[in-house]
Amino acid sequence: MKLKEPFLRKHIFIVLLFLTSSVYLAKSQEGWKLIKNGNGILVYTKKHNESHIKMVKTIMYLHTSLSSVVTLIDDTPNHLNWVYANKTSKVLKRIDKSTTVCYGQTDLPWPVSDRDFIALVHISQDSITKEVDIISESKPDYIKETEDYIRLKNFRAVWRLTPEIEGLVRVEYELYIDPGGNIPTWLINMTIAKGPYKTMRNMQMEILLYKYKNATIPYISEYSGHNSKELSTEMDNK
């Protein structure tokens, strides 16, 4: 079967975008150090201004919709199927359609004690660029601590979803977390990239499930034009 020229141009461009994105992104992350590049996932670390524990950021591209990714992330009880080391997650309170208070537990390898956390999660979207931010911040005193878990008291996680060309979504996950307890800082920094990388890798598979792949959210607008505010500009200038 002979393929039509517009079809070929579209898919050749997608391939070229993926080939150039890793190189461009690796050069454009000011202050961030690239430490891993595999399976379409870039992993960076960066020194924190107020802590010896590093921040970590992962970036990848998915051929999906904004609603699909938001639905997956907002499906809190299902986090145990794809979020690294997640033992259980539940919504304690839904404040409004885009804001929740969530509780979770992590299953960490011996001899490290398991952790639990409470997070205030808020979803917002830029009305012009359609970029979506999902910000989680620790609320450690929301419910009483238990003896079985060490409460995470200081963390912040940001999912940033940017619509790109040809139905691609740039998925960025930035995390700072102080696990507390007696874990040496050097050990935390040495292993800090493992969890976010595995989470992104699992997301690549989980997003293909029917309930996410075909999801729509009334308050999330999809971008129908050419947005690629980072990659496309760079490619045009080459």
SEBAKE-25314 format. One record per residue (C-alpha): x, y, z; residue in one letter. Coordinates in Angstrom, 2 decimals. Each point is the difference from the previous one (the first is absolute). Last residue first. Example, Ala and Ser with C-alpha at 12.3 -4.5 7.8 and 13.67 -1.06 7.14 Angstrom:
! SEBAKE-25314
<paza X="13.67" Y="-1.06" Z="7.14" residuo="S"/>
<paza X="-1.37" Y="-3.44" Z="0.66" residuo="A"/>
! end
This chain:
! SEBAKE-25314
<paza X="19.28" Y="25.13" Z="13.44" residuo="K"/>
<paza X="-2.31" Y="2.88" Z="0.96" residuo="N"/>
<paza X="-3.17" Y="-1.83" Z="-1.01" residuo="D"/>
<paza X="0.92" Y="-2.98" Z="2.20" residuo="M"/>
<paza X="0.49" Y="2.23" Z="3.04" residuo="E"/>
<paza X="-3.32" Y="1.70" Z="-0.54" residuo="T"/>
<paza X="-1.69" Y="-3.40" Z="-0.42" residuo="S"/>
<paza X="1.46" Y="-1.45" Z="3.16" residuo="L"/>
<paza X="-0.77" Y="2.70" Z="2.52" residuo="E"/>
<paza X="-3.39" Y="1.56" Z="-0.75" residuo="K"/>
<paza X="-1.34" Y="-3.17" Z="-1.63" residuo="S"/>
<paza X="-3.50" Y="1.47" Z="-0.26" residuo="N"/>
<paza X="-1.32" Y="-0.62" Z="-3.52" residuo="H"/>
<paza X="-3.76" Y="-0.22" Z="0.18" residuo="G"/>
<paza X="-2.83" Y="-2.00" Z="1.52" residuo="S"/>
<paza X="0.88" Y="0.22" Z="3.68" residuo="Y"/>
<paza X="-2.35" Y="-2.01" Z="2.19" residuo="E"/>
<paza X="-2.00" Y="1.77" Z="2.67" residuo="S"/>
<paza X="-0.29" Y="-1.58" Z="3.46" residuo="I"/>
<paza X="-3.10" Y="1.01" Z="2.02" residuo="Y"/>
<paza X="-2.32" Y="-2.52" Z="-1.67" residuo="P"/>
<paza X="2.45" Y="-2.93" Z="0.32" residuo="I"/>
<paza X="0.17" Y="-2.61" Z="-2.77" residuo="T"/>
<paza X="1.44" Y="-3.49" Z="0.22" residuo="A"/>
<paza X="0.56" Y="-2.26" Z="-3.00" residuo="N"/>
<paza X="3.53" Y="-1.19" Z="0.81" residuo="K"/>
<paza X="-0.61" Y="0.15" Z="3.74" residuo="Y"/>
<paza X="-2.89" Y="-2.46" Z="0.38" residuo="K"/>
<paza X="1.32" Y="-2.02" Z="-2.96" residuo="Y"/>
<paza X="3.41" Y="-0.70" Z="1.53" residuo="L"/>
<paza X="2.86" Y="1.42" Z="-2.08" residuo="L"/>
<paza X="0.89" Y="2.58" Z="2.68" residuo="I"/>
<paza X="1.10" Y="-2.86" Z="2.27" residuo="E"/>
<paza X="2.87" Y="-1.05" Z="-2.28" residuo="M"/>
<paza X="1.83" Y="3.31" Z="-0.37" residuo="Q"/>
<paza X="-0.96" Y="0.79" Z="3.60" residuo="M"/>
<paza X="2.05" Y="-2.98" Z="1.18" residuo="N"/>
<paza X="3.12" Y="1.46" Z="-1.58" residuo="R"/>
<paza X="-0.78" Y="3.40" Z="1.52" residuo="M"/>
<paza X="-0.34" Y="-1.53" Z="3.47" residuo="T"/>
<paza X="3.16" Y="-2.04" Z="-0.52" residuo="K"/>
<paza X="1.96" Y="3.15" Z="-0.80" residuo="Y"/>
<paza X="-1.53" Y="1.93" Z="2.92" residuo="P"/>
<paza X="0.90" Y="-2.80" Z="2.45" residuo="G"/>
<paza X="3.57" Y="-0.66" Z="-1.10" residuo="K"/>
<paza X="1.14" Y="3.62" Z="-0.18" residuo="A"/>
<paza X="0.49" Y="0.47" Z="3.76" residuo="I"/>
<paza X="2.30" Y="-2.99" Z="0.45" residuo="T"/>
<paza X="3.39" Y="1.70" Z="0.39" residuo="M"/>
<paza X="-1.50" Y="3.17" Z="1.44" residuo="N"/>
<paza X="-1.77" Y="-1.92" Z="2.78" residuo="I"/>
<paza X="3.14" Y="-2.02" Z="0.73" residuo="L"/>
<paza X="2.14" Y="3.14" Z="0.27" residuo="W"/>
<paza X="-2.58" Y="1.55" Z="2.32" residuo="T"/>
<paza X="0.24" Y="-2.89" Z="2.45" residuo="P"/>
<paza X="-3.40" Y="-1.52" Z="0.93" residuo="I"/>
<paza X="-0.71" Y="0.60" Z="3.69" residuo="N"/>
<paza X="-3.66" Y="1.00" Z="-0.13" residuo="G"/>
<paza X="-1.28" Y="2.61" Z="-2.41" residuo="G"/>
<paza X="-0.89" Y="-0.82" Z="-3.59" residuo="P"/>
<paza X="0.75" Y="3.54" Z="-1.20" residuo="D"/>
<paza X="-1.65" Y="0.27" Z="-3.39" residuo="I"/>
<paza X="0.41" Y="2.32" Z="-2.94" residuo="Y"/>
<paza X="-1.61" Y="-1.09" Z="-3.24" residuo="L"/>
<paza X="-0.44" Y="1.26" Z="-3.55" residuo="E"/>
<paza X="-2.00" Y="-2.01" Z="-2.53" residuo="Y"/>
<paza X="-0.17" Y="1.19" Z="-3.60" residuo="E"/>
<paza X="-2.30" Y="-1.53" Z="-2.60" residuo="V"/>
<paza X="0.15" Y="1.53" Z="-3.47" residuo="R"/>
<paza X="-3.25" Y="-0.95" Z="-1.71" residuo="V"/>
<paza X="-0.07" Y="-0.95" Z="-3.67" residuo="L"/>
<paza X="-3.07" Y="0.27" Z="-2.23" residuo="G"/>
<paza X="1.85" Y="1.13" Z="-3.13" residuo="E"/>
<paza X="1.72" Y="2.98" Z="1.59" residuo="I"/>
<paza X="0.34" Y="0.59" Z="3.73" residuo="E"/>
<paza X="-2.29" Y="0.26" Z="2.98" residuo="P"/>
<paza X="1.93" Y="0.66" Z="3.23" residuo="T"/>
<paza X="-0.70" Y="-1.99" Z="3.15" residuo="L"/>
<paza X="1.84" Y="1.09" Z="3.14" residuo="R"/>
<paza X="-0.20" Y="-2.41" Z="2.94" residuo="W"/>
<paza X="1.37" Y="1.66" Z="3.11" residuo="V"/>
<paza X="0.99" Y="-1.68" Z="3.25" residuo="A"/>
<paza X="0.85" Y="1.65" Z="3.30" residuo="R"/>
<paza X="1.26" Y="-1.69" Z="3.13" residuo="F"/>
<paza X="0.66" Y="0.74" Z="3.64" residuo="N"/>
<paza X="-1.78" Y="-1.79" Z="2.82" residuo="K"/>
<paza X="-0.02" Y="-3.60" Z="-1.13" residuo="L"/>
<paza X="-1.47" Y="-1.90" Z="2.97" residuo="R"/>
<paza X="1.94" Y="-3.05" Z="1.19" residuo="I"/>
<paza X="-2.38" Y="-2.94" Z="0.02" residuo="Y"/>
<paza X="-1.15" Y="-2.75" Z="2.37" residuo="D"/>
<paza X="-0.39" Y="2.20" Z="3.08" residuo="E"/>
<paza X="-2.73" Y="2.11" Z="-1.60" residuo="T"/>
<paza X="-0.09" Y="3.76" Z="-0.58" residuo="E"/>
<paza X="-3.19" Y="1.98" Z="0.57" residuo="K"/>
<paza X="-1.72" Y="1.58" Z="-2.98" residuo="I"/>
<paza X="0.53" Y="3.30" Z="-1.83" residuo="Y"/>
<paza X="3.30" Y="0.59" Z="1.82" residuo="D"/>
<paza X="2.29" Y="-1.13" Z="-2.83" residuo="P"/>
<paza X="-1.52" Y="2.22" Z="-2.71" residuo="K"/>
<paza X="2.61" Y="-0.53" Z="-2.71" residuo="S"/>
<paza X="-0.42" Y="1.67" Z="-3.38" residuo="E"/>
<paza X="-1.21" Y="-1.49" Z="-3.27" residuo="S"/>
<paza X="-0.21" Y="2.15" Z="-3.13" residuo="I"/>
<paza X="-1.66" Y="-1.09" Z="-3.24" residuo="I"/>
<paza X="0.80" Y="2.56" Z="-2.68" residuo="D"/>
<paza X="-1.68" Y="-0.08" Z="-3.42" residuo="V"/>
<paza X="1.17" Y="1.95" Z="-3.05" residuo="E"/>
<paza X="-2.94" Y="1.16" Z="-2.11" residuo="K"/>
<paza X="2.24" Y="2.78" Z="-1.44" residuo="T"/>
<paza X="-2.74" Y="2.64" Z="0.28" residuo="I"/>
<paza X="-2.29" Y="-1.01" Z="2.88" residuo="S"/>
<paza X="2.88" Y="-1.37" Z="2.08" residuo="D"/>
<paza X="-1.33" Y="-3.03" Z="1.83" residuo="Q"/>
<paza X="-0.18" Y="-0.84" Z="3.69" residuo="S"/>
<paza X="-0.13" Y="-3.18" Z="2.09" residuo="I"/>
<paza X="0.54" Y="0.16" Z="3.78" residuo="H"/>
<paza X="1.14" Y="-2.76" Z="2.33" residuo="V"/>
<paza X="0.34" Y="0.51" Z="3.75" residuo="L"/>
<paza X="2.07" Y="-2.93" Z="1.13" residuo="A"/>
<paza X="0.03" Y="-2.26" Z="3.04" residuo="I"/>
<paza X="2.86" Y="-2.42" Z="0.41" residuo="F"/>
<paza X="1.05" Y="-3.44" Z="1.19" residuo="D"/>
<paza X="3.42" Y="-1.57" Z="0.23" residuo="R"/>
<paza X="1.28" Y="-3.56" Z="0.37" residuo="D"/>
<paza X="3.11" Y="-0.56" Z="2.08" residuo="S"/>
<paza X="3.32" Y="-0.61" Z="-1.77" residuo="V"/>
<paza X="1.62" Y="-3.34" Z="0.92" residuo="P"/>
<paza X="-1.59" Y="-1.38" Z="-2.14" residuo="W"/>
<paza X="-1.40" Y="1.22" Z="-3.31" residuo="P"/>
<paza X="-2.60" Y="2.79" Z="-0.07" residuo="L"/>
<paza X="-3.77" Y="-0.40" Z="-0.37" residuo="D"/>
<paza X="-1.47" Y="3.48" Z="-0.15" residuo="T"/>
<paza X="-3.33" Y="1.08" Z="1.47" residuo="Q"/>
<paza X="-2.39" Y="2.60" Z="-1.33" residuo="G"/>
<paza X="-2.60" Y="2.55" Z="1.06" residuo="Y"/>
<paza X="-1.61" Y="2.58" Z="-2.26" residuo="C"/>
<paza X="-1.58" Y="3.42" Z="0.46" residuo="V"/>
<paza X="-1.66" Y="1.05" Z="-3.22" residuo="T"/>
<paza X="-0.33" Y="3.01" Z="-2.30" residuo="T"/>
<paza X="-1.19" Y="0.12" Z="-3.63" residuo="S"/>
<paza X="-3.71" Y="-0.79" Z="0.22" residuo="K"/>
<paza X="-0.28" Y="1.48" Z="3.48" residuo="D"/>
<paza X="1.15" Y="-0.76" Z="3.55" residuo="I"/>
<paza X="0.12" Y="-3.75" Z="-0.48" residuo="R"/>
<paza X="1.01" Y="-1.43" Z="3.35" residuo="K"/>
<paza X="1.97" Y="-3.00" Z="1.23" residuo="L"/>
<paza X="0.69" Y="-1.35" Z="-3.48" residuo="V"/>
<paza X="1.83" Y="-3.31" Z="0.09" residuo="K"/>
<paza X="3.38" Y="-1.51" Z="-0.70" residuo="S"/>
<paza X="1.54" Y="-3.35" Z="0.93" residuo="T"/>
<paza X="3.36" Y="-1.72" Z="-0.22" residuo="K"/>
<paza X="1.75" Y="2.36" Z="-2.39" residuo="N"/>
<paza X="3.62" Y="-1.06" Z="-0.51" residuo="A"/>
<paza X="0.13" Y="1.56" Z="-3.50" residuo="Y"/>
<paza X="-3.30" Y="1.37" Z="-1.30" residuo="V"/>
<paza X="-1.48" Y="-2.47" Z="-2.52" residuo="W"/>
<paza X="-2.52" Y="-2.42" Z="1.47" residuo="N"/>
<paza X="-0.06" Y="1.47" Z="3.52" residuo="L"/>
<paza X="-1.05" Y="3.31" Z="-1.53" residuo="H"/>
<paza X="-3.39" Y="-1.51" Z="-0.85" residuo="N"/>
<paza X="-1.72" Y="1.38" Z="3.11" residuo="P"/>
<paza X="1.01" Y="3.57" Z="-1.03" residuo="T"/>
<paza X="-1.52" Y="0.13" Z="-3.48" residuo="D"/>
<paza X="1.02" Y="3.65" Z="-0.40" residuo="D"/>
<paza X="3.31" Y="-0.98" Z="-1.63" residuo="I"/>
<paza X="-1.71" Y="-2.24" Z="-2.56" residuo="L"/>
<paza X="-2.80" Y="2.46" Z="-0.70" residuo="T"/>
<paza X="2.51" Y="2.82" Z="-0.45" residuo="V"/>
<paza X="1.99" Y="-2.09" Z="-2.49" residuo="V"/>
<paza X="-3.06" Y="-0.93" Z="-2.07" residuo="S"/>
<paza X="-1.46" Y="3.49" Z="0.14" residuo="S"/>
<paza X="3.22" Y="1.48" Z="-1.37" residuo="L"/>
<paza X="-0.18" Y="-2.30" Z="-2.99" residuo="S"/>
<paza X="2.31" Y="-2.79" Z="-1.19" residuo="T"/>
<paza X="3.20" Y="-0.67" Z="-1.92" residuo="H"/>
<paza X="2.20" Y="0.29" Z="3.07" residuo="L"/>
<paza X="3.25" Y="1.94" Z="0.35" residuo="Y"/>
<paza X="2.49" Y="-0.28" Z="2.86" residuo="M"/>
<paza X="1.60" Y="2.10" Z="2.72" residuo="I"/>
<paza X="1.24" Y="-0.84" Z="3.50" residuo="T"/>
<paza X="1.10" Y="2.41" Z="2.71" residuo="K"/>
<paza X="1.80" Y="-0.60" Z="3.28" residuo="V"/>
<paza X="0.79" Y="2.37" Z="2.84" residuo="M"/>
<paza X="3.07" Y="-0.66" Z="2.09" residuo="K"/>
<paza X="0.19" Y="-0.47" Z="3.77" residuo="I"/>
<paza X="2.58" Y="2.30" Z="1.57" residuo="H"/>
<paza X="-2.79" Y="2.48" Z="0.67" residuo="S"/>
<paza X="-0.88" Y="3.68" Z="-0.31" residuo="E"/>
<paza X="1.00" Y="0.89" Z="-3.56" residuo="N"/>
<paza X="-0.54" Y="-3.52" Z="-1.33" residuo="H"/>
<paza X="2.68" Y="-1.39" Z="-2.30" residuo="K"/>
<paza X="-1.29" Y="-1.42" Z="-3.27" residuo="K"/>
<paza X="-0.70" Y="-3.43" Z="-1.45" residuo="T"/>
<paza X="-1.13" Y="-0.97" Z="-3.49" residuo="Y"/>
<paza X="-1.66" Y="-3.07" Z="-1.55" residuo="V"/>
<paza X="-0.94" Y="-0.22" Z="-3.68" residuo="L"/>
<paza X="-2.50" Y="-2.67" Z="-1.05" residuo="I"/>
<paza X="-0.42" Y="-1.27" Z="-3.56" residuo="G"/>
<paza X="0.86" Y="-3.55" Z="1.05" residuo="N"/>
<paza X="3.33" Y="1.18" Z="1.44" residuo="G"/>
<paza X="1.92" Y="3.13" Z="0.89" residuo="N"/>
<paza X="1.43" Y="0.30" Z="3.50" residuo="K"/>
<paza X="2.10" Y="2.49" Z="1.98" residuo="I"/>
<paza X="-0.69" Y="3.30" Z="-1.76" residuo="L"/>
<paza X="1.03" Y="2.83" Z="2.32" residuo="K"/>
<paza X="-2.42" Y="2.87" Z="0.58" residuo="W"/>
<paza X="1.18" Y="3.56" Z="0.51" residuo="G"/>
<paza X="-1.56" Y="1.17" Z="-3.25" residuo="E"/>
<paza X="-1.83" Y="-2.82" Z="-1.76" residuo="Q"/>
<paza X="0.46" Y="1.00" Z="-3.65" residuo="S"/>
<paza X="2.91" Y="-2.19" Z="-1.10" residuo="K"/>
<paza X="-1.50" Y="-3.39" Z="0.92" residuo="A"/>
<paza X="-3.32" Y="1.20" Z="-1.35" residuo="L"/>
<paza X="1.48" Y="0.71" Z="-3.41" residuo="Y"/>
<paza X="1.79" Y="-3.33" Z="-0.34" residuo="V"/>
<paza X="-2.96" Y="-2.04" Z="1.24" residuo="S"/>
<paza X="-2.44" Y="1.91" Z="-2.20" residuo="S"/>
<paza X="1.90" Y="-0.48" Z="-3.26" residuo="T"/>
<paza X="-0.79" Y="-3.67" Z="-0.68" residuo="L"/>
<paza X="-3.54" Y="0.28" Z="1.38" residuo="F"/>
<paza X="-0.78" Y="2.95" Z="-2.22" residuo="L"/>
<paza X="1.52" Y="-1.70" Z="-3.04" residuo="L"/>
<paza X="-2.29" Y="-3.01" Z="0.51" residuo="V"/>
<paza X="-3.04" Y="2.25" Z="0.36" residuo="I"/>
<paza X="0.99" Y="1.87" Z="-3.17" residuo="F"/>
<paza X="0.29" Y="-3.23" Z="-1.96" residuo="I"/>
<paza X="-3.49" Y="-0.91" Z="1.21" residuo="H"/>
<paza X="-1.62" Y="3.18" Z="-1.21" residuo="K"/>
<paza X="1.88" Y="0.15" Z="-3.29" residuo="R"/>
<paza X="-0.95" Y="-3.60" Z="-0.79" residuo="L"/>
<paza X="-3.68" Y="0.58" Z="0.67" residuo="F"/>
<paza X="0.04" Y="3.19" Z="-2.08" residuo="P"/>
<paza X="1.65" Y="-1.96" Z="-2.88" residuo="E"/>
<paza X="-2.56" Y="-2.80" Z="-0.15" residuo="K"/>
<paza X="1.24" Y="-3.52" Z="0.67" residuo="L"/>
<paza X="-0.04" Y="-2.51" Z="-2.85" residuo="K"/>
<paza X="-1.38" Y="-3.39" Z="0.99" residuo="M"/>
! end
